[in-house]
Amino acid sequence: MLKETQVLIIGASISGMASAASLKKRGIAYNIIEKQQHTAPTWKNHYDRLHLHTSKKLSGLPYKSFDKSVPLYPSRQQVVDYLADYQKEFDINPDFNTEALSVKKHDHHWLTETSGHTYKSKYVIVATGPFGKPKPVQFKGMETFPGKILHSYGYKTGKDFKGQKVLVVGFGNSACEIAIDLFEQGATPSMSVRSAVNVVPRDIFGIPILQLALLMNFIPAKLADKMNAPLIRLLVGDITGLGLKKLPYGPLEQIEKHGSVPLLDIGTIAHIRKGHIAIRSNIDHIQHNTVHFQDGSHDNFDAIVAGIGYYRDYAEIIEVDHTRFLDLNVSVDKQKHFGKDGLYFCGFWISPTGQIREIARDAQKIARDISQKITSNP
């Protein structure tokens, strides 16, 4: 069955809903599809303790702020409630259980084959984001491990691991908050840190650090990092004495040039210093319940949580020159192929001033560009 629409949005999480609301504000007809059975599936499936690491002032979607009663850093449930209100307010009604299988150009339109229908549209907005697919968990010897091994995507609460020794693999924002949650819920967490890291405080003298990053947005990242380094050292301290390795470049350069984010510390470093969370090196191999690390040490664990990240979920299904995806390493304003042939990507660039803030800006720029194209070539 063929469905025709002016714009097709693929994905109904934060990026997709921001795009839908921005199109609606401009009176542009669209369809939106979502492979899960509800909107914002990632947020609804996240672990219970999760809070936004960016302040609500920088985390609102277009045309709607968080309520005044919501704290500065909203909880997972408060974000879910906000998104549910957003969906209702802008009358966003996705075609659920509909997965995009291929997206290809045909004459002057795009044909998107899905698990349900084929959509014909003049424009396509890919809004699946940079966290579409959990990376597979692969450790040498993991098949011999008698306990539970799961990706952080499947982690819900530390209550499930009370009284257990748990190894968290990774040192990203989710991995570090999961380690805190495990300790708070009565587990004994350790963290296997595979590579060098940057750590920055979430707040500086009560001000969210990402708000301060906005003030330095027009300064080269390397220079801004050099200016900020003394204050960060003062507030965070020496992490190398904790068994961590520091990256040779600063946090803003890490985001801008390498597309990864530093740790926004919400208490993990303090827990490490107090001995609540142990730091281990990279995993070499697993033998039954014993994990052997690359520094020659080993220890026994009851469970392993792999905070190893995600793949971007787009390259396999979109039939375009893959060099075009290099655009997604920079902001919309700097993309060489923004909107080429009516194809857009919303929410893929990792921004030093906050991912959700960038998504809101992307969505409005995309809607404005589509509106201008419709006006000039109806």
Residue frames relative to the residue before (quaternion, step in Angstrom):
aa qw qx qy qz dx dy dz
M 1.0000 0.0000 0.0000 0.0000 0.00 0.00 0.00
L 0.2588 -0.7789 0.5573 0.1254 3.57 -0.89 1.00
K 0.1022 -0.7702 0.6279 0.0448 3.55 -0.90 0.98
E 0.1850 -0.7923 0.5742 0.0914 3.57 -0.85 0.97
T 0.0944 0.7830 -0.6072 0.0972 3.57 -0.98 0.88
Q 0.5890 -0.5769 0.4203 0.3789 3.57 -1.16 0.47
V 0.7965 0.0375 0.0324 0.6025 3.58 0.90 -1.04
L 0.1443 -0.7538 0.6327 0.1034 3.56 -1.06 0.80
I 0.1637 -0.7605 0.6237 0.0765 3.56 -0.90 1.02
I 0.1866 -0.7801 0.5901 0.0912 3.58 -0.80 1.04
G 0.7714 0.2571 -0.2345 0.5328 3.57 -0.45 1.25
A 0.0937 -0.8202 0.5643 0.0084 3.57 -0.79 1.05
S 0.3791 0.6571 -0.5527 0.3449 3.54 0.85 1.01
I 0.8396 -0.1807 0.1007 0.5024 3.60 -1.14 -0.53
S 0.6916 0.4793 -0.2912 0.4552 3.61 0.81 -0.96
G 0.6733 0.5074 -0.2978 0.4478 3.57 0.93 -0.88
M 0.6886 0.4685 -0.2956 0.4678 3.57 0.91 -0.85
A 0.6107 0.5342 -0.3497 0.4683 3.60 1.08 -0.67
S 0.6492 0.5086 -0.3071 0.4749 3.58 1.04 -0.80
A 0.6506 0.5254 -0.3161 0.4480 3.58 0.95 -0.88
A 0.6717 0.4888 -0.3017 0.4678 3.59 0.89 -0.91
S 0.6592 0.5142 -0.3143 0.4498 3.60 0.97 -0.82
L 0.6422 0.4979 -0.3201 0.4870 3.59 1.06 -0.71
K 0.6436 0.5375 -0.3214 0.4398 3.57 0.95 -0.90
K 0.6300 0.5474 -0.3278 0.4427 3.59 1.00 -0.82
R 0.7289 0.3957 -0.2215 0.5129 3.57 1.16 -0.60
G 0.5135 -0.6829 0.3970 0.3352 3.58 1.28 0.18
I 0.4524 0.6877 -0.4467 0.3507 3.58 1.16 0.56
A 0.4027 -0.7301 0.5024 0.2290 3.58 -0.74 1.08
Y 0.0560 0.8003 -0.5931 0.0671 3.58 -1.02 0.80
N 0.1992 -0.6889 0.6654 0.2074 3.49 -1.43 0.15
I 0.1294 -0.7799 0.6074 0.0774 3.58 -1.12 0.62
I 0.1349 -0.8002 0.5824 0.0493 3.57 -0.87 0.97
E 0.0733 -0.7811 0.6200 0.0097 3.55 -1.18 0.67
K 0.4101 -0.7504 0.4632 0.2327 3.59 -0.71 1.06
Q 0.6511 0.4604 -0.3192 0.5120 3.59 1.23 -0.36
Q 0.5937 -0.6127 0.3993 0.3357 3.59 -1.27 0.04
H 0.7648 0.2113 -0.1738 0.5833 3.59 1.26 0.28
T 0.5958 -0.5610 0.4267 0.3850 3.57 -1.26 0.30
A 0.8460 0.1744 -0.1422 0.4834 3.54 -1.35 0.40
P 0.0668 0.8528 -0.5169 0.0343 3.63 0.85 0.89
T 0.6220 0.5518 -0.3582 0.4247 3.59 1.00 -0.72
W 0.6825 0.4819 -0.2925 0.4652 3.58 0.88 -0.91
K 0.6622 0.4986 -0.3170 0.4608 3.59 1.00 -0.70
N 0.7197 0.4394 -0.2468 0.4776 3.59 1.16 -0.54
H 0.4748 0.6952 -0.4347 0.3199 3.60 1.24 -0.24
Y 0.6429 -0.5284 0.3959 0.3882 3.55 -1.30 0.36
D 0.6621 -0.5849 0.3180 0.3439 3.54 -1.13 0.81
R 0.7082 0.5010 -0.2813 0.4103 3.59 0.88 -0.89
L 0.4672 0.7349 -0.4239 0.2488 3.57 1.18 -0.48
H 0.0289 -0.7456 0.6655 0.0194 3.52 -1.14 0.83
L 0.5837 -0.5283 0.4607 0.4098 3.55 -1.21 0.40
H 0.3157 -0.7382 0.5610 0.2017 3.55 -1.01 0.76
T 0.6538 0.4049 -0.3083 0.5599 3.55 1.35 0.04
S 0.5523 -0.6349 0.4193 0.3406 3.58 -1.01 0.71
K 0.6235 -0.5632 0.3864 0.3806 3.55 -1.17 0.55
K 0.5782 0.5964 -0.3754 0.4113 3.60 1.17 -0.49
L 0.7476 0.3384 -0.1922 0.5382 3.56 1.19 -0.56
S 0.6834 0.5203 -0.2564 0.4434 3.57 1.26 0.11
G 0.4736 0.6656 -0.4526 0.3575 3.58 1.19 0.30
L 0.4223 -0.6779 0.5393 0.2669 3.56 -1.15 0.67
P 0.7293 -0.4505 0.2667 0.4406 3.63 -1.19 0.34
Y 0.8749 0.1292 -0.1266 0.4492 3.51 -1.09 0.94
K 0.7737 0.2540 -0.1877 0.5492 3.63 1.16 0.27
S 0.2021 -0.7783 0.5864 0.0978 3.59 -0.75 1.09
F 0.5856 -0.5182 0.4619 0.4186 3.55 -1.29 0.18
D 0.5800 -0.5902 0.4372 0.3525 3.55 -1.17 0.64
K 0.6133 -0.5821 0.4001 0.3534 3.57 -1.17 0.66
S 0.6401 0.5502 -0.3256 0.4261 3.59 1.12 -0.60
V 0.5850 0.5772 -0.3679 0.4349 3.60 1.24 -0.36
P 0.4878 -0.6790 0.4566 0.3042 3.63 -0.87 0.87
L 0.7301 -0.4514 0.2909 0.4226 3.55 -1.31 0.33
Y 0.7693 0.1902 -0.1120 0.5996 3.58 1.04 -0.81
P 0.2599 -0.8170 0.4925 0.1494 3.61 0.00 1.27
S 0.4869 -0.6401 0.5156 0.2955 3.53 -1.22 0.65
R 0.7039 -0.4303 0.3473 0.4458 3.55 -1.33 0.18
Q 0.6913 0.4801 -0.2937 0.4532 3.59 0.81 -0.97
Q 0.6444 0.5164 -0.3284 0.4585 3.59 1.01 -0.71
V 0.6180 0.5091 -0.3382 0.4944 3.59 1.14 -0.62
V 0.6345 0.5268 -0.3234 0.4639 3.59 0.96 -0.86
D 0.6606 0.5018 -0.3024 0.4694 3.61 0.94 -0.89
Y 0.6326 0.5308 -0.3194 0.4648 3.58 1.02 -0.85
L 0.6836 0.4801 -0.2893 0.4673 3.59 0.91 -0.91
A 0.6178 0.5278 -0.3473 0.4681 3.60 1.07 -0.67
D 0.6478 0.4964 -0.3111 0.4870 3.60 0.99 -0.80
Y 0.6285 0.5459 -0.3233 0.4500 3.57 1.05 -0.82
Q 0.6462 0.5236 -0.3083 0.4618 3.56 0.95 -0.93
K 0.6825 0.4876 -0.2823 0.4656 3.57 0.94 -0.93
E 0.6698 0.5264 -0.3039 0.4266 3.58 0.88 -0.96
F 0.7760 0.3150 -0.1689 0.5197 3.59 0.99 -0.81
D 0.4224 -0.7561 0.4284 0.2577 3.56 1.33 0.40
I 0.2342 0.7794 -0.5330 0.2313 3.54 0.84 1.06
N 0.0097 0.8241 -0.5610 0.0782 3.58 -0.51 1.21
P 0.1409 -0.8356 0.5265 0.0693 3.60 0.14 1.23
D 0.4246 -0.5891 0.5994 0.3368 3.49 -1.40 0.21
F 0.2102 -0.8236 0.5194 0.0872 3.56 -0.23 1.32
N 0.7983 0.2637 -0.2291 0.4906 3.54 -1.36 0.31
T 0.5372 0.5942 -0.3913 0.4530 3.55 1.13 0.75
E 0.0721 -0.8289 0.5545 -0.0126 3.56 -0.27 1.29
A 0.4120 -0.6879 0.5402 0.2555 3.56 -0.92 0.91
L 0.1876 -0.8065 0.5563 0.0705 3.56 -0.77 1.08
S 0.7860 -0.0818 0.0449 0.6111 3.59 1.13 -0.60
V 0.1120 -0.7607 0.6373 0.0506 3.54 -1.18 0.71
K 0.1623 0.8044 -0.5521 0.1476 3.58 -0.52 1.13
K 0.5029 -0.6521 0.4923 0.2820 3.52 -1.20 0.70
H 0.0196 0.7765 -0.6287 0.0365 3.58 -0.99 0.90
D 0.7970 -0.1119 0.0017 0.5936 3.57 -0.32 1.31
H 0.7847 -0.2922 0.2213 0.4999 3.60 -0.66 -1.06
H 0.6672 0.4602 -0.2949 0.5060 3.58 1.24 0.33
W 0.3960 -0.6590 0.5742 0.2815 3.51 -1.39 0.15
L 0.1667 -0.7503 0.6306 0.1079 3.54 -1.08 0.80
T 0.0698 -0.7959 0.6014 -0.0030 3.54 -0.67 1.14
E 0.1876 -0.7786 0.5920 0.0905 3.54 -0.50 1.21
T 0.0697 -0.8008 0.5948 0.0006 3.54 -0.91 0.96
S 0.6834 -0.4686 0.3642 0.4252 3.52 -1.33 -0.01
G 0.7428 0.3793 -0.2235 0.5044 3.59 1.25 -0.25
H 0.8128 -0.0288 0.0844 0.5757 3.57 0.75 -1.09
T 0.3862 -0.6284 0.5879 0.3321 3.50 -1.40 -0.16
Y 0.1928 -0.7905 0.5751 0.0840 3.57 -0.81 1.04
K 0.1636 -0.7568 0.6274 0.0825 3.54 -0.99 0.94
S 0.1210 0.8103 -0.5574 0.1341 3.58 -0.59 1.12
K 0.5201 -0.6178 0.4935 0.3230 3.52 -1.24 0.54
Y 0.7954 0.1511 -0.0442 0.5853 3.57 1.09 -0.80
V 0.1199 -0.7616 0.6327 0.0727 3.55 -1.22 0.64
I 0.1098 -0.7546 0.6435 0.0663 3.55 -1.02 0.90
V 0.1994 -0.7671 0.6013 0.1010 3.57 -0.61 1.16
A 0.0075 0.8344 -0.5441 0.0876 3.56 -0.41 1.28
T 0.3318 0.7652 -0.4901 0.2534 3.57 1.09 0.69
G 0.3979 -0.7772 0.4242 0.2401 3.58 1.27 -0.24
P 0.6451 -0.5661 0.3692 0.3565 3.56 -1.32 0.19
F 0.7063 0.4309 -0.2558 0.5000 3.60 1.26 -0.04
G 0.2017 0.8535 -0.4613 0.1342 3.55 1.04 0.82
K 0.8163 0.1311 -0.0354 0.5614 3.58 0.94 -0.88
P 0.4233 -0.6804 0.5240 0.2885 3.63 -0.79 0.88
K 0.4658 -0.6562 0.5085 0.3064 3.58 -0.98 0.80
P 0.5291 -0.6423 0.4367 0.3419 3.61 -0.96 0.73
V 0.4058 -0.6947 0.5440 0.2383 3.55 -1.10 0.78
Q 0.1232 0.8005 -0.5690 0.1423 3.56 -0.51 1.21
F 0.1364 0.7586 -0.6239 0.1292 3.56 -0.57 1.21
K 0.5321 -0.6296 0.4588 0.3316 3.55 -0.98 0.82
G 0.8290 0.1815 -0.1696 0.5012 3.55 -0.79 1.09
M 0.3947 0.7535 -0.4675 0.2404 3.62 1.21 0.03
E 0.5847 0.5943 -0.3756 0.4048 3.59 1.16 -0.50
T 0.6548 0.5073 -0.3191 0.4606 3.60 1.23 -0.34
F 0.5301 0.6582 -0.3985 0.3563 3.58 1.26 -0.31
P 0.3477 -0.7839 0.4749 0.1974 3.63 -0.61 1.06
G 0.6781 0.5096 -0.2955 0.4395 3.59 1.17 -0.45
K 0.6893 -0.4640 0.3617 0.4229 3.54 -1.33 -0.24
I 0.0458 -0.7497 0.6596 0.0272 3.55 -1.07 0.88
L 0.1269 0.8095 -0.5617 0.1146 3.57 -0.67 1.06
H 0.5157 -0.5877 0.5244 0.3372 3.52 -1.28 0.50
S 0.6140 -0.5663 0.3938 0.3838 3.58 -1.12 0.60
Y 0.5301 0.6296 -0.4010 0.4022 3.60 1.21 -0.46
G 0.7440 0.4050 -0.2185 0.4845 3.59 1.08 -0.73
Y 0.5084 0.6447 -0.4198 0.3868 3.58 1.30 0.03
K 0.1623 -0.8153 0.5518 0.0667 3.59 -0.90 0.93
T 0.8016 -0.1588 0.1567 0.5546 3.59 0.76 -1.03
G 0.5522 -0.6200 0.4570 0.3192 3.54 -1.17 0.65
K 0.4948 0.6614 -0.4280 0.3669 3.59 1.21 -0.29
D 0.6229 0.5602 -0.3328 0.4329 3.57 1.15 -0.65
F 0.7607 0.3595 -0.1735 0.5118 3.60 1.21 -0.41
K 0.2541 0.7979 -0.5125 0.1899 3.59 1.21 0.35
G 0.8237 0.2097 -0.1798 0.4952 3.55 -0.91 0.99
Q 0.6352 0.5381 -0.3254 0.4484 3.60 1.26 -0.01
K 0.4033 -0.6416 0.5852 0.2885 3.54 -1.32 0.40
V 0.0397 -0.8273 0.5584 -0.0468 3.55 -0.55 1.21
L 0.2255 -0.7547 0.6033 0.1249 3.55 -0.96 0.93
V 0.1457 -0.7620 0.6272 0.0682 3.57 -0.79 1.09
V 0.2160 -0.7882 0.5668 0.1038 3.57 -0.70 1.09
G 0.7187 0.3772 -0.3090 0.4957 3.58 -0.72 1.10
F 0.1902 -0.7809 0.5858 0.1039 3.53 -1.30 0.33
G 0.3254 0.7318 -0.5221 0.2933 3.54 1.04 0.83
N 0.7451 -0.4106 0.2736 0.4487 3.56 -1.30 0.01
S 0.6649 0.4845 -0.3151 0.4731 3.61 0.96 -0.77
A 0.6498 0.5262 -0.3239 0.4427 3.59 0.88 -0.92
C 0.6884 0.4859 -0.2892 0.4543 3.57 0.92 -0.89
E 0.6603 0.4791 -0.3253 0.4782 3.61 0.99 -0.69
I 0.6059 0.5397 -0.3486 0.4691 3.59 1.10 -0.65
A 0.6328 0.5249 -0.3340 0.4610 3.61 0.99 -0.79
I 0.6347 0.5115 -0.3233 0.4806 3.59 1.02 -0.80
D 0.6562 0.5223 -0.3082 0.4490 3.56 0.91 -0.94
L 0.6357 0.5293 -0.3291 0.4554 3.57 0.96 -0.84
F 0.6600 0.4973 -0.3111 0.4694 3.59 0.90 -0.89
E 0.6806 0.5028 -0.2947 0.4439 3.58 0.88 -0.96
Q 0.7295 0.4155 -0.2335 0.4905 3.59 1.12 -0.62
G 0.6804 -0.5587 0.2810 0.3821 3.59 1.18 0.44
A 0.5249 0.5895 -0.4398 0.4284 3.59 1.21 0.35
T 0.3767 -0.6829 0.5671 0.2648 3.58 -1.33 0.13
P 0.0863 -0.8553 0.5099 0.0303 3.61 -0.08 1.25
S 0.0731 -0.7162 0.6896 0.0789 3.50 -1.33 0.60
M 0.2333 -0.7696 0.5776 0.1403 3.57 -1.22 0.48
S 0.2388 -0.7415 0.6128 0.1330 3.54 -0.89 1.01
V 0.1028 -0.8185 0.5652 0.0044 3.56 -0.37 1.29
R 0.2885 -0.8314 0.4616 0.1115 3.51 -0.40 1.31
S 0.8216 0.1039 -0.0121 0.5603 3.60 1.05 -0.64
A 0.6776 -0.4733 0.3697 0.4244 3.55 -1.34 0.09
V 0.1884 -0.8067 0.5582 0.0458 3.56 -1.13 0.71
N 0.2569 -0.6747 0.6495 0.2385 3.49 -1.46 0.10
V 0.1005 -0.7795 0.6164 0.0470 3.56 -1.04 0.81
V 0.0061 0.7831 -0.6214 0.0244 3.57 -0.89 0.98
P 0.5157 -0.6230 0.4694 0.3542 3.61 -1.07 0.57
R 0.5185 -0.6344 0.4631 0.3379 3.59 -1.03 0.69
D 0.7858 0.1418 -0.0613 0.5989 3.57 1.13 -0.73
I 0.1487 -0.7481 0.6374 0.1099 3.53 -1.20 0.61
F 0.8262 -0.1319 0.0213 0.5473 3.54 -0.45 1.27
G 0.7487 -0.4277 0.2002 0.4652 3.54 0.97 0.99
I 0.6407 0.4913 -0.3288 0.4899 3.59 1.27 -0.05
P 0.4843 -0.6625 0.4742 0.3188 3.65 -0.78 0.94
I 0.5127 -0.6884 0.4190 0.2960 3.56 -0.79 1.03
L 0.6319 0.5391 -0.3517 0.4317 3.59 1.08 -0.58
Q 0.5854 0.5355 -0.3808 0.4749 3.58 1.18 -0.40
L 0.6410 0.4992 -0.3197 0.4876 3.57 1.07 -0.69
A 0.6054 0.5645 -0.3533 0.4359 3.58 1.10 -0.69
L 0.5865 0.5804 -0.3660 0.4302 3.58 1.11 -0.62
L 0.6452 0.5327 -0.3205 0.4441 3.57 1.04 -0.76
M 0.7353 0.3808 -0.2182 0.5164 3.58 1.20 -0.51
N 0.3168 0.8049 -0.4594 0.2017 3.55 1.29 0.22
F 0.7384 0.4044 -0.2232 0.4913 3.58 1.12 -0.61
I 0.5595 0.5510 -0.3961 0.4759 3.56 1.31 0.27
P 0.5551 -0.6003 0.4405 0.3707 3.65 -0.90 0.76
A 0.5945 -0.6287 0.3711 0.3370 3.56 -0.90 0.98
K 0.6599 0.5222 -0.3195 0.4356 3.57 0.90 -0.90
L 0.6648 0.4930 -0.2953 0.4772 3.57 0.99 -0.85
A 0.6473 0.5185 -0.3177 0.4595 3.59 0.94 -0.89
D 0.6383 0.5218 -0.3249 0.4633 3.59 1.00 -0.81
K 0.6499 0.5188 -0.3156 0.4570 3.57 0.99 -0.84
M 0.6537 0.5096 -0.3052 0.4688 3.57 1.05 -0.79
N 0.7253 0.4583 -0.2402 0.4542 3.58 0.99 -0.85
A 0.5091 0.7172 -0.3974 0.2619 3.57 1.15 -0.61
P 0.6716 0.4984 -0.3413 0.4291 3.68 0.76 -0.84
L 0.6693 0.4933 -0.3070 0.4631 3.59 0.96 -0.84
I 0.6458 0.5117 -0.3267 0.4629 3.59 0.97 -0.79
R 0.6335 0.5194 -0.3309 0.4685 3.60 1.01 -0.78
L 0.6411 0.5300 -0.3194 0.4538 3.56 1.02 -0.80
L 0.7451 0.4275 -0.2228 0.4609 3.58 0.87 -0.97
V 0.7458 0.3903 -0.2147 0.4954 3.59 0.99 -0.80
G 0.3452 -0.7366 0.5068 0.2854 3.57 1.01 -0.82
D 0.6648 -0.4953 0.3880 0.4027 3.52 -1.36 -0.12
I 0.2178 -0.8075 0.5364 0.1128 3.59 -0.42 1.20
T 0.5570 0.6220 -0.4043 0.3733 3.60 1.16 -0.38
G 0.6297 0.5364 -0.3338 0.4521 3.58 1.15 -0.49
L 0.6444 0.5152 -0.3089 0.4733 3.57 1.32 -0.17
G 0.6145 -0.5500 0.3527 0.4422 3.56 1.28 0.04
L 0.5754 0.5683 -0.3771 0.4513 3.57 1.31 0.20
K 0.3080 -0.7176 0.5907 0.2031 3.55 -1.21 0.55
K 0.3194 -0.7565 0.5411 0.1816 3.58 -0.96 0.87
L 0.5148 -0.6371 0.4817 0.3117 3.56 -1.03 0.82
P 0.5121 -0.6693 0.4416 0.3079 3.62 -1.05 0.63
Y 0.7186 0.3176 -0.2290 0.5747 3.58 1.30 0.01
G 0.6007 -0.6295 0.3834 0.3098 3.55 -1.24 0.50
P 0.7283 -0.4733 0.2879 0.4034 3.59 -1.30 0.21
L 0.6607 0.4936 -0.3278 0.4609 3.63 0.96 -0.74
E 0.6415 0.4959 -0.3198 0.4901 3.58 1.03 -0.75
Q 0.5915 0.5728 -0.3545 0.4431 3.58 1.10 -0.68
I 0.6867 0.4663 -0.2768 0.4842 3.57 0.94 -0.89
E 0.7194 0.4884 -0.2617 0.4189 3.54 0.76 -1.11
K 0.8064 0.3219 -0.1481 0.4735 3.57 0.80 -0.99
H 0.7859 0.3248 -0.1577 0.5020 3.57 1.11 -0.57
G 0.4293 -0.7602 0.4200 0.2478 3.59 1.27 0.01
S 0.6288 0.4850 -0.3612 0.4889 3.59 1.16 0.49
V 0.4057 -0.7374 0.4951 0.2157 3.56 -1.16 0.56
P 0.4790 -0.6422 0.5074 0.3173 3.60 -1.13 0.61
L 0.5801 -0.5411 0.4537 0.4060 3.54 -1.29 0.10
L 0.2085 -0.7161 0.6532 0.1306 3.54 -0.90 1.01
D 0.2685 -0.8365 0.4586 0.1335 3.54 -0.03 1.31
I 0.0712 -0.7966 0.6003 0.0085 3.55 -0.78 1.10
G 0.7997 -0.2422 0.1188 0.5364 3.57 1.21 0.45
T 0.4501 0.7101 -0.4491 0.3024 3.59 1.24 -0.15
I 0.6597 0.5179 -0.3214 0.4397 3.60 0.87 -0.92
A 0.6379 0.5184 -0.3300 0.4641 3.62 0.98 -0.78
H 0.6501 0.5081 -0.3170 0.4676 3.60 0.99 -0.81
I 0.6270 0.5221 -0.3403 0.4674 3.60 1.03 -0.75
R 0.6639 0.5116 -0.3070 0.4508 3.58 0.90 -0.90
K 0.6967 0.4634 -0.2653 0.4791 3.58 1.07 -0.72
G 0.5262 -0.6547 0.4004 0.3662 3.58 1.27 -0.13
H 0.4354 0.7052 -0.4571 0.3226 3.58 1.23 0.21
I 0.7647 0.1844 -0.0876 0.6112 3.57 1.18 -0.68
A 0.2429 -0.7807 0.5613 0.1279 3.58 -0.74 1.06
I 0.2977 -0.7401 0.5768 0.1758 3.57 -1.13 0.71
R 0.0519 -0.7841 0.6184 -0.0051 3.56 -0.87 1.04
S 0.5394 -0.6165 0.4538 0.3508 3.58 -1.21 0.37
N 0.7515 -0.3787 0.2810 0.4614 3.56 -1.31 -0.13
I 0.5297 -0.6287 0.4664 0.3266 3.58 -1.14 0.64
D 0.2681 -0.7327 0.6031 0.1658 3.54 -1.00 0.87
H 0.7468 -0.2699 0.1885 0.5778 3.57 0.79 -1.00
I 0.3539 -0.7087 0.5744 0.2065 3.54 -1.34 0.32
Q 0.0193 -0.7796 0.6259 -0.0123 3.55 -0.98 0.89
H 0.7876 -0.1547 0.0193 0.5961 3.54 -0.15 1.40
N 0.7944 -0.2731 0.1759 0.5132 3.63 -0.72 -0.92
T 0.5673 0.5850 -0.3762 0.4408 3.58 1.30 0.19
V 0.1734 -0.7634 0.6160 0.0877 3.55 -0.88 1.01
H 0.1934 -0.7723 0.5995 0.0822 3.55 -0.79 1.09
F 0.2354 -0.7958 0.5489 0.0998 3.56 -0.81 1.05
Q 0.6441 -0.5776 0.3557 0.3535 3.55 -1.23 0.52
D 0.6372 0.5106 -0.3464 0.4618 3.60 1.19 -0.29
G 0.6348 -0.5609 0.3144 0.4284 3.58 1.30 0.18
S 0.5881 0.5712 -0.3764 0.4315 3.62 1.22 -0.23
H 0.0854 -0.7808 0.6152 0.0681 3.56 -1.29 0.21
D 0.0051 -0.7869 0.6170 -0.0086 3.56 -1.23 0.43
N 0.4439 -0.6763 0.5207 0.2729 3.55 -1.26 0.41
F 0.0516 -0.7984 0.5999 -0.0012 3.57 -1.06 0.82
D 0.4296 -0.6952 0.5223 0.2435 3.50 -1.27 0.56
A 0.8032 0.0245 0.0211 0.5949 3.59 1.15 -0.58
I 0.1916 -0.7602 0.6115 0.1074 3.56 -1.28 0.48
V 0.0979 -0.7655 0.6346 0.0427 3.56 -0.94 0.99
A 0.2001 -0.8155 0.5377 0.0759 3.57 -0.56 1.18
G 0.0825 -0.7873 0.6109 0.0098 3.55 -0.40 1.29
I 0.2110 0.8463 -0.4512 0.1889 3.55 0.77 1.13
G 0.6351 -0.6062 0.3134 0.3618 3.57 1.22 0.29
Y 0.4674 -0.6772 0.5279 0.2101 3.49 -1.46 -0.10
Y 0.3958 -0.6475 0.5837 0.2889 3.51 -1.40 0.22
R 0.4793 -0.5871 0.5463 0.3566 3.55 -1.27 0.36
D 0.2823 -0.7960 0.5241 0.1097 3.54 -0.82 1.06
Y 0.5208 0.6398 -0.4408 0.3538 3.62 0.21 1.21
A 0.6540 0.6000 -0.3377 0.3133 3.57 0.79 -1.03
E 0.6671 0.5338 -0.3169 0.4119 3.59 1.00 -0.71
I 0.7713 0.3967 -0.1993 0.4560 3.59 1.02 -0.65
I 0.6863 0.4747 -0.2939 0.4661 3.63 1.13 -0.45
E 0.2570 -0.7989 0.5323 0.1113 3.54 -0.56 1.22
V 0.3858 0.6531 -0.5567 0.3386 3.54 0.13 1.39
D 0.6594 -0.4588 0.3925 0.4479 3.56 -1.30 0.17
H 0.4248 -0.7541 0.4408 0.2379 3.59 -0.57 1.14
T 0.5157 0.6116 -0.4404 0.4075 3.60 1.19 -0.17
R 0.5470 0.6226 -0.3939 0.3976 3.56 1.22 -0.39
F 0.6192 0.5713 -0.3442 0.4145 3.56 1.10 -0.60
L 0.4911 0.6413 -0.4357 0.3971 3.58 1.26 -0.18
D 0.5342 0.6377 -0.3853 0.3993 3.57 1.23 -0.49
L 0.6691 0.5488 -0.3014 0.4004 3.54 1.05 -0.75
N 0.5653 0.5772 -0.3860 0.4452 3.55 1.31 0.09
V 0.7270 0.3263 -0.2186 0.5633 3.57 1.30 0.00
S 0.6453 -0.5261 0.3804 0.4025 3.57 -1.26 0.28
V 0.6928 -0.4747 0.3466 0.4179 3.56 -1.27 0.41
D 0.6449 0.5523 -0.3193 0.4209 3.58 0.98 -0.83
K 0.7507 0.3879 -0.2031 0.4947 3.58 1.14 -0.59
Q 0.4618 0.6962 -0.4432 0.3249 3.60 1.25 0.00
K 0.4299 -0.7164 0.4944 0.2398 3.57 -0.92 0.93
H 0.7931 0.2929 -0.1252 0.5191 3.57 1.11 -0.71
F 0.1822 0.8205 -0.5238 0.1388 3.59 1.16 0.56
G 0.8635 0.0623 -0.0706 0.4956 3.57 -0.71 1.10
K 0.3415 0.7567 -0.5029 0.2406 3.61 1.20 0.18
D 0.8457 0.0525 -0.0965 0.5222 3.57 -0.87 1.04
G 0.6444 -0.5520 0.3242 0.4182 3.59 1.20 0.42
L 0.5645 0.5826 -0.3922 0.4338 3.61 1.24 0.37
Y 0.0355 -0.8079 0.5868 -0.0414 3.56 -0.79 1.10
F 0.1803 -0.7463 0.6286 0.1243 3.53 -1.30 0.49
C 0.1066 -0.8122 0.5730 0.0249 3.58 -0.76 1.05
G 0.8638 0.2017 -0.1435 0.4388 3.55 -0.94 0.98
F 0.4905 0.6912 -0.4226 0.3210 3.60 1.17 0.33
W 0.6621 0.5174 -0.3247 0.4342 3.59 1.00 -0.70
I 0.3483 -0.7155 0.5686 0.2085 3.57 -0.95 0.93
S 0.1663 -0.8347 0.5230 0.0465 3.57 -0.41 1.24
P 0.4712 -0.6719 0.4872 0.2986 3.61 -1.01 0.73
T 0.7098 0.4255 -0.2631 0.4958 3.60 1.22 -0.24
G 0.7518 -0.4042 0.2037 0.4795 3.59 1.18 0.51
Q 0.4686 -0.7188 0.4482 0.2508 3.55 -0.74 1.13
I 0.6978 0.4677 -0.2982 0.4532 3.61 0.80 -0.93
R 0.5988 0.5455 -0.3562 0.4659 3.59 1.06 -0.70
E 0.6693 0.4952 -0.3008 0.4652 3.58 0.95 -0.87
I 0.6114 0.5506 -0.3422 0.4538 3.58 1.05 -0.76
A 0.6557 0.5151 -0.3107 0.4562 3.59 0.90 -0.92
R 0.6659 0.4900 -0.2959 0.4785 3.58 1.00 -0.81
D 0.6220 0.5454 -0.3312 0.4538 3.58 0.99 -0.86
A 0.6781 0.5237 -0.2997 0.4197 3.55 0.79 -1.08
Q 0.6887 0.4733 -0.2874 0.4681 3.58 0.92 -0.85
K 0.6353 0.5159 -0.3321 0.4690 3.61 1.04 -0.70
I 0.6444 0.5140 -0.3179 0.4684 3.57 1.01 -0.81
A 0.6610 0.5018 -0.3082 0.4651 3.59 0.89 -0.91
R 0.6475 0.5145 -0.3196 0.4624 3.58 0.99 -0.79
D 0.6603 0.5081 -0.3085 0.4590 3.59 0.96 -0.85
I 0.6445 0.5046 -0.3184 0.4781 3.59 0.98 -0.83
S 0.6398 0.5337 -0.3235 0.4485 3.59 0.94 -0.84
Q 0.6588 0.5018 -0.3037 0.4711 3.57 0.98 -0.86
K 0.6556 0.5034 -0.3142 0.4669 3.60 0.99 -0.75
I 0.6390 0.5132 -0.3268 0.4706 3.57 1.01 -0.78
T 0.6547 0.5207 -0.3075 0.4535 3.57 0.98 -0.86
S 0.7337 0.4279 -0.2335 0.4734 3.59 0.91 -0.92
N 0.7971 0.1159 -0.0574 0.5898 3.58 1.20 -0.49
P 0.0624 -0.8575 0.5102 0.0233 3.57 0.57 1.18
